[in-house]
């Protein structure tokens, strides 16, 4: 009978507590970004945080651990993104329950624990479970049979399904999988190499890493074999809730309600519901782990996930931003396992909302283009897939989804060809940033006047439009292209400061500027027409996005930071690179070693002192040679015009710079270093935030400090003192408790020696049940106490207290002198013939747990059997 654990949170907690009670250390979930592992995009399995322990690189602090790890499979080798929505069990984001042994226990206990958890803690019927083993792993099969598994509900599989390896070489070994049987009403064949259908669903995989594979394929035994297990929380929750679809479990319903609330007049299709709910969970946790939408790496995967969800929502009539509104429901249902997530919901929603609004401008136009094609033609040509990708921001897999729904094919070879051509045409964003005029028809002979130092808006005339490398007379809604005006307030990317974004408006249309670059004397605005049409010769108004104000604060702060570093670290510090964005600044500089915390503090104080002085920020045009003579700082490996712009901040900084800056340092507000690291030999990097960004960063840290003070029942000012006191008290209590346990064990040992001890030939036999010992650790203390006073020859059989499941711990020990006549394993084998025993060990000592109701009879039988068999 299934235990009433219908709540996903209860299942997670029960799993962690079960293994904690069996000596495992509970490890919190790590980030979705693998630490120190550039080979992986994401944490895609529960074992990823322990990879170095399995490889022997790190020494584990605990030999047995258990975790519920948040995972993501979208991108790279493990990618389930395309399947989400169309199956009952695929997710991009999920939680993996796992227990791990780093050289402690192996197959017997791993299998025993798994079977015990499923059949006892969860109460699953053995008749509903099916086990597969590796065809050459007879040991695992025998262990399963010893657990009482019906051999008719077992099968053997080959390398593809039941042999695991970390790579072409390295640790590897057989695995055994546990399946749940949904019954004959669900189509599907029995688990095996040719397993099909959904009747049997895999719920747990136990990997036994016992070999090392060398380059020749030769397998040798590992000195310390390990165990790595994984059970999907959503899958086991579906089983416990009597469901065949993971997406029907309890934690999804509040998310569905939130999605449906955005469409009160129309019921949303369940496939779309599944896609949006899964992607909302994935996006929420990715942003929480500091992944932001971008065009590369993890950021691009996040962008694909968000945009796929938006497309499914749009098809259901959700034509306004909605995904960011669903984030709160994700935080609510996951709060029990991730309480800190709820504090970040507003930030996460803001990031997702920005991505929604950016994509919403082109989603409708792109879908209209694709649907128009599908109404007149069948298959989708590669050129169209590329245009949707490059001009409308459609990830290729989004177009693949639409093709799957419409049951049409895609010319992927044609798409690949277009992508290759893009790299050589300077059509891409990267080529746009390169110097020269590649990718453009002849640029106009105009020296674009820049008025951005004085104003963030201007009126001008469109003198050049370009699309797909060719000059055009007009651009219409949905068209991506480039525009040049005679005058612009938009700053073109230079000196580390990103190009401005904003709007160019004409009477009949609107162009969203996504980037601004300089090609010689020409400033080129790159973007997309979001409404109407713009034509050559149109009078336009240009308005820079207000986000530039924060960029200006960060840019001025980098100049002060440079001066601070030279003042504190020495004149050998020179700028090696920088990036100035609205939300942060990054500054690379020459220095041979990491900065100490004291040095970082000094830099912060130096910069903030300049900010507090509200120094004037002034610019002056002068000849390059004059600037050099005055000792103005410059990156002299860069090319400068003969006439340069010198930016001065009070008397503390004088540098060549063409960027935009605040008028006085007080506008920056505050400066805070958030990281200091190495980027290359002899090059260090500082990342920092200013103004409101600094406030938010500090507020988050202070919230953590307040929470710590609340937990420690002290004020914020005394958190460190309280922590030191708690640590000291904990160590003292732990030591005192250990002493008391040993004393108590010695007292028990005297009692049982008197009551249950008896002569045995030239030695001594002790067979006793100790109800004060409910776990093996305490039973071992009593054994140690008994052993310390035992004669040269002894046999000890100690049983602990029987738990609610009918099991009790046991220890069987035989002295070296007695082991020539009878071994501990001999006694264990005798017990196994009589009762259910789980355990093992060596010839002089075995331990484990056993199930037997009549303990007094058992003690008598064991005592009599030992007496008959020891000679």
N, C-alpha and C positions, 0 to 999 in steps of 0.2 A: 504494500500500500504506500503511495507517495505521501511523504511528509508534507504538511501544509505550509510550504515555503513558497507562496505565490509571488512575494515581493522580491524584485531583483536585488534591492539593497540588502535584504535578509540573506539571500543566497550568497552574495559577495562576502558578507560578514561571517556567515557560517563557515564558508570555505577557509577564510583567513584564521578564524579561531580554531578550527579543527586541526590545522597544521601547526599552529602555535602551541596547542596542547600536546602535539607530538614533537616538540623540541625545535620547531622552526622559528627563525627570526622573521617577523613581519617587516617587509620592505615597502615603503610608499612607492607609488607609481612615479617613474621618472618622466622627463619631458618627451614630447614627440620628436624632438631634435636629438639624435643620438650624440652622446658626449664623446668627444675625441675619436669619432669614427667617420671619416670622410667617405667611406665606401658605401654608406647608406644615406638615402634621402631622409627617411623617417624611421622611427622605432616601429617595426612591423611585426614584432613577436615579443612574448614575455621574456625571452632569454637575452634579448639585445643588451639590456643594462649590465648583464653579467658575462658578456662575451669574453672579456679579459680574464675573468676567473676560470672560465672553461678552457681558455687557451693556455692557462698557466702563467700569464703575464703578471697578473695581480694576485696577491695572497688574500683569499677571502677572510673577512673578519668573522663570518659565521659559515659553518660548513653546511648548514641546512637553512634555506630561506623560502619564504612564500610571498607572493605578491599578486595584486590585481593591477595589471599594467595597461595603460591606455595605448592603443596602437592605431596606426594608419597604414592602409594599403591602397595607395593611389599614386602611381608613378614608380618607375624603376622596375625591378624584377617582379615584385609582388604588387600587382595593380588590379584591383577589383572595381575600379570606377565605372567601367562600361557595363558591368553586370548589375549594378545597383538599380533597383526598381523592377528588374525583370525576373529575379529569383527570390526565394524566401529566406535565403541565408547569407547573401553577400552584403558586406558593408565596406565603406571606406574607413569609417571610424568604429572601433569596437574595443571592448576590454577583454584581456586575456588573463584568466586565472591560471596560476602555475606554481608548482612546488619544485624546488631544485636542491640537488645534493652535489656538493663539490668534494667528492672522495669520501663521503660518509657512508650512507646506505646505498644499496644498488637495487637490482631487479626485484628481489624478494620483498623488501619493505616497500618499494615504490608501488608494486602491484597490490600488495596488501593494503596500503594506505588508500589507493585509488578505489579499490573494491569496497573497502570499509566506508569511505565517504559516500559513495554512490548508493550503496545498499542499506547503510545504517543511518548516516546523517541525513541523507536526502530521502531515504526509504524507497528507492527505485527497486522494482522487482527484478531479480536476476533473469527471469523469463523474458523481460523486455530489453535485455542487453545482449550484445554480440561482440565478440572479441576477435581481432585479427592479430597475428604474429608474423614475424619474418620467417620465411620457410626454412632457414638454416638455424633458427634460434629455438632449439628444443628446450633449452633451459626455461625460457619465458613461458613456453607452452605448458611445461610441467608445473610451473608455479601457479599458473592460472587454474589448471586442473586441481591443484591442491587447495585452491580457494573455494572449490566446489562448483566451478563453471561447467555447465553441461557441454561435453565435447561436440555435441550436435549444434551448438551455438558458437562454434569457433571455426576459423578458416585461416589459411596461410597465404601470404602474399609475397611478391618478389621485390626487387630493388626499388621499383618506381614508387610503391606505396609504403613499404615498411623498412626502408633503410635510409637513414638520414646522414647527411654530411654537411659540414660548414663551408666546404669549397672543394676544389679539385684535390687538394691535399689537406692534411690536418685531422682533427678529431672527427670521428664518425662512429656509427654503430646502428644496430637494429632498433626498431621501434615497435610498439604494440599499440593498437588503436581500439577504443571502445566506442561502439555505436549504439544508438537507441532505436528500437523497433517501433514505428508508429502503427504497425499492424497491417493485416492483409487488405484493408480498405484503401491503403495508399499504394500506388504502383511502385515497384522497385524490386531489384534482385538482391540476393544475399551479398554482404560485403565480400569483396575479393578483387582480383586483378581486373575483372570485367564488370565491376559493380555499376549499376545504373539506377536511376529513379530516386525518389525521395522517401521511400518507406524506411530505409535505414539511414540515419543521419549521424555522422561522426561527431562525438561530443568531447572526446579526450584523447590526446596523443601522448604517449610516454616514450621518450627517447632515451636509449641507453648508450651513452658515449663511452665505449670500451676499447676502441681501436684508434690507432693513428695510421693514416694512409700516406705513404711517401709518393714521390714523383713517379715511381714505376708502378704504382697501384698496389704495392705490397702492404698488407695489414699487420700491425704489431699491437700487442696489448698495451693499453695505457697503464702507467703505474698506479694512477688513482682514477678509476672509472667514475663518471658523473651521470647524474640524472637530470633531464630537462623535460618538464611536462607542460602541456598547454591545453586549456579548456576554455572555449569561447563563452563568456558570461551570457551573452544574448541567446546563444543556442541552448545552454542548459536551463536558462529562464523559460524559454519556450517549452521545453520538455516538462518542466515543473508546473507550468501553467496550462498544460494539456493542449498546446498549440502546435501547429505544423509550420507556422510562419513566424520567424523571429520578429518581424515588424508588427506583430499583434500583441507583443508583451506590454506590461504595464508602463514602462518608462517612455514609450512612444506616444501613448494616448494624449497626455497634456500637450505634446508638441503638435500633434494633429489638430487638437482643438485650437491652438494658437494660429496654425496655418489657415484653418477653416474660417477663423474670425476675420481674416482679411478678404473673404469672399462670402459674405452673408447670403447672397442671392443665388449662389450656385454651388452644388456639392462637388468637391474636388475629387477627381479620379484617384483611385488608391495607388496606382503606379506612380503618379505624380506626387502623391502624399509621401510615399516611401522615399523617393528621390530627394524631395525637399527636406524631409525630416533627417535623413542620413546626412545630407550635405550641410544642414544647419548645425548638426552635432560636430561634424568634422571641422567646419569653418570656425565654430566657436572655440574649440580646443586648439586649433592651429594658431589663431590670433592670440589666444591666451598665452601660448608658448612663444610669443613674439615673432610669429611669421606674418608677413604682410604681403598683400597682392603685389606682384611685380611680373616682369617678363622673363624671368630666369629662375632656375632652381626651385626651391620649395615655394617661393612666392608665386611662381607660375602655376604650380599644382593647385595652390589655394585659389588663384584666379579661375582656373578651369572648373573647380568644384563650385564656386559661387555662381559662375555664369551658367553652368549646367542646371543648377537649381532654378535660376531666374528664367531660363528658357522653358523649363517644365511649368513653372508658375505662369508665365506669360500665355502659354497654350491653354491654361485653365482660366484665363481672364484676369490674372493678377498682373495688371499693367502698371502698377505703381510699386515703389520700393516696399517690400514686405519681409524679406529675409532677416533684416536687422531687427524687426519686431519679434521674430521667432526666437531670437537669442535668449531672451529672458526666460522662456519656458525651458530651454535647454539647461540653463543655469539652475532653475528650480528643481528639475527632476534629478540632476546630478549633484545637488548640494550635499547630500549625505556623505558621498564619497569624496567630493572635492569642495569643501566649504569655502575655500579661498576664491574659487571661481566666481562666486556671486559678487564679490567686491569689484570685479573687473568687467562686469557685464556692460556697463555704460561705455567703457573704452572699446570693448569688442564690438558692440553694436555700431559705434561710430565708424570704426574701420570698415565694417561690412557695408554700412549705409553709403559711404563714399564710393566704394566699388560698385554698388548697385546703381547709384545715380549716374556714374560715368558710363556704364554699359547700357543703361536704359535709353540713352540718347541715340544709340545705334541699333539696339536689338530689334525694334519694330521695323526699321528700314531694311535690315539684313534679312529678317524673316520674310518680308514682303518680296524682296528680290528672289529668295530661294523658292517661295511658294509660286511666284509667277513662272519661274522656270519649270517647276514640277507640273503645273497645269497644262503646259504645252509639250513638254518633253519628258522622257522617262528617266534614264540614269543621269547622275550628277557628274559633270566633267570636272577634272582636276583643277582647271583654271578657276571655276566658280568656287570650289572649296578654298582655294588659295585667296581669292578676293574676299570671301567672307572672313577668313582668318586675318588677313593683313589689313583690310580696310574697315571691317566691322567688329573686330575683336572676337570673332567666333573661334574658340578652340576647335581643332579638327574633329575631336571626339564628340563635340556637340552636333556638328553636321552629321556625323556617323549615327547618332541617336535618331535624328530626323529621318535619315535614309532607312534605318531599321524599321521605324514606324510606318513609313510609306512603302516599304518593301521594294526599294530601288537600290541599284548598285552605285558605287562611287569609283571613279577612275583614280585610284591612289597613285599609280605610276605618274600620271599627269600632274598630280598635286606635288609629288616629290620633285619632279622636274622644275615646276614653278618655284619651289623653295630653293633649289640649287641656283636657278637663274637670279633669284632675289639677292643672293649673296654677292653676285658679281656685278649687279646693276646699281649699287648704292641706293636701292629702293628702301632698304630697311632703315630703322632708326639709327643703327650704328653707323651706317654709311652716310646718313644725313649729317652726322656729327663730324665726319672726316673733313679735312681741309680740301679746298678746291671746289669744282663745279660738277663732279661726277654725278650722274643720275639726273641732271637737269638739262633741259634745252638751254640755249644761250641765256644766261642771266642778264637782267637789264643793266645797262651801264649807269648805275646809280650809286651814289655814296649815301647810304641810308643815314639820315640824321637821327641821333638818339637824344630824346628829351627826358629820359627816365630819371635823371638826377633831380630834376625840378618837379616832375609830376608823374603820376601813375596813369594818366589818361591823356589822349590827344586826338585830334581830328586830322585825317590825311586822305590820300587817294590811292586806290589799288593800282599798282603799275605792273604787276606780274602775277600770274596764276599758273600753277603747274600740277599735273596729275600723271602719275605713273611715268615720270621722266620726260613728259612732253608738255610744252607750253599750251595752255588752253585759254579760251575767252571767258569761260564761266565754270563755276563749280556749284552743284545742286545738292539738295539734302541727301545725306548719307555718303557723299563723296569725300574721300580723304585726299589731302593734297597740301600744297605749299602756297603761301602768299607773301608778296613783298609790297611794302608801302614806302612812300617817300620819306615819311617821318614815323617814328615809333617810340613809345615809352617802354617797350618790352626789352628787357636786358637779355642779350644773347649769351649763352653759356660760355664762361671764361673764368680762368683763375680759380677754379674750384667751385664757383657759384653756379648753381643750376640755372638753366634758362627759364625765363618767366612763363607763366601760363595765364590765361584770361580769355577775353572775348574780342572779336572784331565784328562790329555790327554795321550793316548797310541798311538802306531803307527796305530792301526786299529779302534780306537774309541775315543769317548769323553764323559765324565761324568760331568754333571752339579751338583756341590755341592750346595745344598740349606740350609744346616745346618751342624754344627759340634758339636758333643757331646762327653764327656768323660765317659767311663764305666770302672771304676777302672783305671788301667794303660794304657788302650787301648783307642785311639782316633778314633772315628767312624765318617765317612763322609756319610751323608744322601743326596740322590739326585736321578737323573734320567739320563739314557743314552740318549743323544741327537743325537748321530751319531755312526754308526758302532757297534763294539763289543769290550768289554774289558774282558780279561781272567785272571784267577789266575796265578801269576808269571810274568805278563807283566811288562816291564819297563815303568814307567810313569813319566810325569812331572806334578807337582802340582803348580798351580798359584792362589794366593789369589786375589779376586776382589779388585781393588784400593779403593773401598768405605771404606775399613778398615782404610785408612789414617784419614778420618773424625771421625771414631769411636775412634781411638787413641787420637785425640784431645779432644773429649768429655770425654774420660775416665780420662785423666790427669786433665781435668777441674773439675771433680767430687772430686778429691783428694784436689785440691786447695779450692774448695767450702766448703768441710768438715772443713778444717782448718779455713777458714774465719768465718764460723758459730760459731765455738768454741771460736774464738777470740772475736767476737762481742756479741754473746748471752750468752757465758759462758761455762764452762767446763762440764755442764750438758748435752750438746748436744752430741748425739752419732748417728752414722749411723744405720738406721733401715731397709734399703733396697735401691737398686738402679737399674736402667736400663740404659745401655749405648748402643745407636744405632748410625748409621751414621748421622741421621738427627736431633738428639736431645739427651739430657740427662735428667734423672729423678733421684732425690735424696730425699729419705725419712729420716727424722731425728726426734729425740725425742725433743719435745718442747711443752710447755703447752698452748701457745696462738699464734694467728696469728701475723705475722711480720708486723710492720708498714711500710709505704712507705719509711720512713727515714732509717729504718733498712735494707730494701731491697737495697736501694741506697748504703748504707755503704758496704753491702756484695759485690755488683757489683764492687765498687771502689777497695775494698781489692783484689778481684780476678784479676781484670784488672791491678792493680799495679804489681802483681806477673808476669803476662804475659809480661808487658812492661819491667820488669827487665831481661827477657830472662834467667831465672834460669835453671841450668842444672838439668836434670831428670836422676837419677842414680838408678841402682838396685844392690843389694848385697845379696848373699846367706848366711844364718847363721842359727844356731840352734834356734828352737822355744823359748827355755828358755832364750837364750841370747837376743832375740828380745823383750821378755817381760820385761827383766831387764832394757833394754834401753828405755822402755816406748813407744815402737812402737805401734801405733793404730792398733787394730784388732777386728774382730767380733768374740769374744771368745766363742760364742755359736755355731760356726761352727767347723768342724773337720779340723785340719791342720796336715800336715806331720811333722815329727821331724825336717826336714830341710825346712826352709821357705825362701821366697824371699821378701826382704824389698825394697820398692820403696821410694826413697827420692827425694823431690823437693826442691832444695836449703836447707835452714834451716827451711822452713816453714811447711813442711809436711813429716812425716815418717809413712808409713803404710805397713801392709802385703798385698801383691797383686801379683797375677800371671798373670795379664792382660798385654796387649800390650799398649805402651805409646809412646809419642813423645820424642825426645831427649832433647828438651829444651822448656820452656814455651812460648817463642816467636812464636813458630810454631802454637800455638792455635789461635793467631790473636786477637780475641775479645770475650768477654763473656757477655751474656745478659740474665737476668731472664725474662721469659715470663709469668710465673704464680707461685703463692704461694697459697697453699690450705691445707685443712685438709683431711687426709685419715683414721684416727681413733683417738680415744681419746688419746691425748698426743702425737700424731704423725703428723708432718707437711710434706708437699711435695713441693719441688721446681722443676720446669721444666725450662730448659734453652737451649739456642742455642749458638754455637760458630762459629768462622771463617766465611766462606761464608754464612752459615745458619743465623748467627747473622746479617750479612750485608743485606741479603734479607729481614729479618724481619724488620730491622730498615728502609730500603728503602721503604717498604710498608707503614710503619707508617708515614714516612716523606712525602710520596706522598699524604696521607690523609691531613696532615698539610698544604701542599702547596695548595691543592684544597680549603681548608678552608680559607687560606689567600687570594686566588684569589676571592672567593665569597665575602669576607669581604673587598676587595680592600685595603689590607694592606700588610705589610711584614710579613714573618713568625714569626719574633721576637715580633711582636705586635698583634698577633692573640688574646691573652687573653684580652688585653686592648680593642681591637675592639669589642670583644664579650660582655664584660661588658658594653661598651658604647652603643652598639646596644640594649642590654637588657634594660638598663635604659631608652633609648629613646623610645623604644617600649612601656614600661610601662607608660611613660608620655603621649605619643600619644594616647594610649588606654584610659587613664583616661580623657584626654581632649576631645577625640571623644565622649565618653560616656556623658560628660557634655553637649556638643553641641547637641547631639541627644535629650537629655531631654529638653533642651531649645527650640529646634525646635518643639518637640512634644507639648510643652506648647503653642507655637505660633499657631500651627495648631488647637489645642483644642479651643482656643479663637475664631478663625475664624469660625469653624464649629458650635460652640455653637450659635454664632450670626446668621449664615445663616440657619442651619438645626434644631436647637433646638426648641421645642414647649412644651406648657403646657400639662399635662396629669393628669386629676383629681387633686389630691392634690400634684402631683409630676411633673415629667419632662420626655419627650421622645426625644431621639436623634437618628435619622436614617440618616446616612451620608456615602458617598463614599469619600475616601481620596486617591487620585491618587499619593500622595507622598510616600505612603506605599506599597512597592512591596512584602513585606514578613510579616509573622505573628509577628515576633519579634518587628518590628517598629510599627505595628498597635497596639501592646500591650502597647507601650510607650505612644501613643496618648490616648488610653483608660485610662491608669493610670492618665494622666494629666486631662482628662475630669472628671474622678471619684473624683479627689481631690477637685473639685469645685461644684460637683453635689449636689442637695438637698437630703433629707432623703429618698425620694421615687423616683426611676428612672428606666427607661428601655432604654438601649443603644443597637443599632444595627449598627456596623461599618463595612464597606466594604473597601478592599484595591484596588490597581490597577489591572486591568485585564491583564494577561500575554498573550503571543502569542498563548497558547493553549486554551484561552478563560476562564481560571480559575482565581479567585481572592481569597485572604485570607479574612476571616471574623471573627468577635467576636460578640457574643450576650451575654449581661450581664443584670442582674436584681438585684436591691438592695434587701436586706433582707426584707424591709418593703413591697416592691412591689411583692415579690415572693409568698406571700400568695394568690395573685390574679392571677398571671401569671408567669410561670417559663421560663427560657431560653430554656429548652428542648421543651416546648410548641411551641415556636417560631421556633425552629429548625425543628420540625415535620411538621409545616405548610410549611416551605421552601422545605422540602423533597418531599412534594406532588406536588410542582410546578416545581422544577428544580433539576438538578444533584448536590447533596450536599455530601461532604465528611468531616466528622468531628464528634465530640462528646464532652462530658464533663459532668458536674453535673447540678443540677437544677438551680443554680444561674449563671453559666457561661458555654458556649460552644464555641468552636472555630474549624476552619478547612478551607476548601476551597470549592468554589462552581463555577459552570459554568452557566453563563446567559448573553445573549447579551444585553438585554434592561435594563440597570441598573436603569435609571430614573423611568421606569414603576415599576420595582421591589421595589424601595424605596417607591413609592407611595402605592403600594399594601400592603407592610409590615406595613407601618404606619397606613393605614386604618384598617387592620386586627387587629393590637394591640389595636387600639382605640375601636373596636367593642367587643373585647374579655376580656379586663381588666375591672374588676368591683370592 
